Amino acid sequence: MLKKCVVCGKEFNSKNGVITCSAECREIATKEKKKKYFKNYYEGNKDEIIKRIMRNKKR
């Protein structure tokens, strides 16, 4: 099945639901996914994270 790479837009034969055409594109997609996840996590837990950092600085 031909699919379009989510990173570079190149068409490739997809196997088992793969969404990227190469290891390089997979690495880029993974970094972006992690960046988005941690940004959302920080926004949802900002107060707790800041409290923990301040508590650790006092030690």
Secondary structure, 3 states (H helix, E strand, C coil): CEEECCCCCCEEECCCCCCCCCHHHHHHHHHHHHHHHHHHHHHHHHHHHHHHHHHHHCC
